[in-house]
Every structure is written in structure tokens, then in C-alpha cells.
């Protein structure tokens, strides 16, 4: 009986290492399976992120682009740090900028006479960030309000100190409180295919008035317009649409019809 007991104990002790080894192999197998399984999931997540980024860039390039407001030239309508959503299809299918529209445009050749040079890689990265509204726009991009379109005669100021378009005084209620419509007198006719643009914060805006004596006379070619600013998307407490102004409702085009 004692001999049988000894053999039984010996069998149990000899089986123990084998069981431990099996459990160890099983744990290693499960771990290797988990590692192999994590690879594709990370790749899928990375691919999904890349697809989303490309999609957002495509939408930003062709449909709607966030635009970071870098200055106070459009206060109180737009504040520093606002992200506006620029509608890039607003003028794509036969439409044209109208008086009162807030537009984003490339000022090369009108507001910026010398081409801006920068490192290509830096420019590409900055352009991508700006396209997502994460960085300030390029030095050649501006946001202003359209005051005159092709054929308009824009004068400042009338006896009441207001801007006149085609002989009609404009009640610019969107101006920054305390600002005069303009402290710089002007009397211009807007060439066809161009725009006369001004900031809402007239005393803090470099706009068409500041380029009167330069090539182009401060006029912005319509084909340089990126799009119309239709919404404020950020910050959230500023979320709103930019409603059309009625300031130009009484202005007639040079042909005698409302423009």
C-alpha cells in the first residue's frame, strides 16, 4: 500500500511541470494571436483616418472651406478667431457676387502686388492646415464686404456722410460702432468683372480704398473670389448664418434696374 502511494505521489509531481508548460504555451499562443489581430485593426484605423482626411480636404477644396478670421477688419460681423464656412459653389454655376456679400478672395494682383514666396513644404503644410481652419489663411487671402460690383459708381461721402452707390445712399448698419463710412474720400466707377470691397470696421481695415493709386485701383477681379462666407461655425456660441443685409435694396444698377 505504501509503495502504491509513493508511486501515485511521484506520478503527480512528474505531471506538474508538463501542465505548467502547456499553460505557458497556451498563454503565449493567445498573446501572439492578440498581437497578430491588433495589426490589421491599427491599419484599418489608420486607413479610415486617411480616407476621412482626404474627404475633408476635398470638401474644403471644392464645396465648403473653413476660414480663420485673423484680424478685426470685419468687426462686429466677424471677430478675431471666428471660423467662417465659405461657400465655394455660391458663384460657380452662373452666380456672381452681389452688393452686401461677405466674400473671401485671393488678393494677388489687387491687394498684394508682389508674389509671396515661401518654402514649398512649409507652404503645403500651412495650406492644408488653413484649408481645415486650423491656421491663419495665406497672406494673400482676405475677407471683405462687397460694396460695388461691375458698372457701379461708388462715392464717399454724401452730405450725410454716407456711402453712395449709383446715387443712392447706403445705410450701413453693419459698421463698427462709432466708425465713419470712410474718412478717405473717393469717387470711382467699378470696371466690369471686378468688385469694390470694404471692411465693416472701416477705421481698422485695409481694403479697396488703400489701393486706389496702385495697379488695379483696389478692384478685386471676380475670378479671384474664393467664395461667399455664409456661416460662422466656431466658436459654438457664435454659430449662426450670415444673413443678407438690406442696405443695398434701394440701389439700382446703372441700367436702371435693382441690382
ABEGO torsion letter per residue (X at the ends): XAAAAAAAAAAAAAAAAAAAAAAAAAAAAAAAAAAAAAAAAAAAAAAAAAAAAAAAAAAAAAABBBBBBABAAAOAABBBGBBBBBBAAAAABGBBBBBGBBBBBBABGAABABBBBBBAAAAAAAAAAAAAGABBBBAABBBBBBABBBGBBBBOBBAAGBBBBGGBBBBBAABBBGBBABABBBBBBBBBGBBBBBBABAAABBBAAAAAABBGGGBBBAAABAEBBABBAOBAAABBBBBBBAAAAABBBAAGBBX
